[in-house]
Amino acid sequence: MSLAKAIKKILVANRGEIALRVMRAAREMGLGSVAVYSEADRFARHVIEAEESVLIGPPSPLESYLSIEKIIDAAKQTGCDAIHPGYGFLAENAEFSRVCTEAGLIFIGPGPEAISLLGNKLISRETMEAADVPVITGKKIASGKLDDFRSAAEEIGYPVLIKAASGGGGKGMRVVTDPAELKDAVEGASREAKSAFGDETVYLEKYLTRPRHIEFQIMADEAGNAVHLFERECSIQRRHQKIIEETPSPALTPEIREQMGVAAVAAAKAAKYVSAGTVEFLLDEDGSFYFLEVNTRIQVEHPITEMTTGIDLVKEQIRIASGDPLSFAQEDIRPFGHATECRIYAEDPANGFLPSSGKIVYLDEPSAANLRIDSGVYSGCEVPVFYDPILSKVITWGKDRRESTRRMLLALADYKALGIKTNVRYLQAILQHPEYAAGNIYTGFLDEHFPGWTDERPTAEFDVAKVGAVLASLHQETATSSGDESRRGPASIWNQLASWEM
């Protein structure tokens, strides 16, 4: 099937930086694109930069970004022939994939059968066991009754993890170390799962105390070809939410990497998977690894794979959705160097990581060689309270881990946001920790080394309006000065005013 005939215009059923990422890929391929937005996102960057945009409802995700009917109507209204779901929202919704196909639209992702099979962690566990992929001990609680959860936890042994059957992104998960905590954990995880994914089903599995979270990027086409694009280390997590990712993992030996890659491809083939996806594993301290889940979508951290392989994953998704075969074989994929990604969130790490909504009075994102910024915000935009508070992703590449980390620290030092709180200083502290530098990381790293973190560096108090005016007047002078040296000098206004947070 020819790409030019199959897909001409793509509706992006998402918001923020991933919507911009998909639209950019479409433009580079000569394809049209359409953005959708809620009333809260009327002046969002993905709307401003879109070729076309359609209002799909009020701020509530259930009435806008999670409304299948409104998104399908928007696609038809604008003459789209394909829909890309991005990540989050409806990206792993089998019903959405099915309805798209029934409406005559190409869904840029796996079909509903694969999403149902792999998007549900319980079903995917059974599939992986049948394919001889190592699976961690766990148990489905068919009744949903608390007494049955208690019995299962006692059988498996504490600590255990209560986990949402649907979705991903660390939502609907609770670690239980004591039987007295089980009731609240089950109820809390179930509520969060229903809110995030529309499915309150949770199950129980053994919790490894110091594992690494390693995921393998996979890509498969309709002809049955499947490959992996090597691993990403995603062990730096806050409340099961990844915030720093890197590739390659500092923990994998060539032998373990080979074994995990083979298992990832086996998982894709067992599910008859088509499109981009991620097979996630837990790596124990003894080198054994276990299947965790499959994310049936593009991942937030996909840029680091692109930085080390030179392969545009979103474009490849679009080609596969058109019916084209994979444009590369396994032996063609040869990663080079090391890449790191940090997620910039609008939140206050020193105050329980409370979301920091409001207006970004001024934003200055870094620019340098071997640096990529995937951003969904701009100076003057509003950060709404209704959605995930991710602002942008900072991605660096280096010839090795040390160089990539150093470049990331320089980039974070140059990331300036005025008007909201961000996690930039928190990220800097993590990257500078000696255990991180040594590669001794695991999923509980932040809980052990950064409990109750507070920023010890002083932050001056500023009048937002006055400082904004100063920035406006100085911006042109700064932009046309002699480059990074002037901006980093001790007299530079950028350094005098620290991280530009309020």
VENBELSUL-V747326 format. One line per field, one symbol per residue. ss: DSSP state (H for helix, E for strand, L for the rest). psi: psi as a letter, one per 20 degrees, with the letter a starting at -180 (. if undefined). A space follows every 10 residues. Layout:
ss->???
psi->???
This chain:
ss->LLHHHHLLEE EELLLHHHHH HHHHHHHHLL LEEEEEEEHH HLLLHHHHLL LEEEEEELLL HHHLLLLHHH HHHHHHHLLL LEEELLLLLL LLLHHHHHHH HHLLLEELLL LHHHHHHHHL HHHHHHHHHH LLLLELLEEL LLLLLHHHHH HHHHHHLLLE EEEELLLLLL LLEEEELLHH HHHHHHHHHH HHHHHHHLLL LEEEEELLLL LEEEEEEEEE LLLLLEEEEE EEEEEEEELL EEEEEEELLL LLLHHHHHHH HHHHHHHHHH LLLLEEEEEE EEELLLLLEE EEEEELLLLL LHHHHHHHHL LLHHHHHHHH HLLLLLLLLH HHLLLLLEEE EEEEELEEHH HLLEELLEEL LEEELLLLLL EEEEELLLLL LEELLLLLLE EEEEEEEELL HHHHHHHHHH HHHLLEEELL LLLHHHHHHH HLLHHHHLLL LLLLHHHHHL LLLLLLLLLL LLLHHHHHHH HHHHHHHHHL LLLHHHHHLL LLHHHHLLLL LL
psi->ppghhgphpp polarbhhgh gghgggghjk qrqpqqqrhh jhkqhhghiq gqqppjarhp hhjeijoggh ggghgghjkq jqppicqadj hkohhggghg ghjjqponar rhghggghho hgghggghgh jkpppqprpp nhhjqhhhgg gghhghpqqr pppphrabjj qkpppoiphi igghgggghg ghggghijoj pqaprpophl rqopqppqpq riijpprqka rpokioqolj pphpqrprpi hprhghgggh gghghhgghh jlqpaqrppp qporhjiqqp pgrpolrqqh jhhhhhhihj pohgghgggg hiiqrqjqrg iionqpapqq pppoqnrnhi ljkpqnrapo gppoqqprqk ppooqjrrpi rporiirpkp grpppqqrhr gggggghghg ghhjopppir qrjghggghg hiphhghijm qrhjghhgil pkpqoipqpq pqoggghggg gghigggghj ajbhghhiqh iphhhhkcjl q.
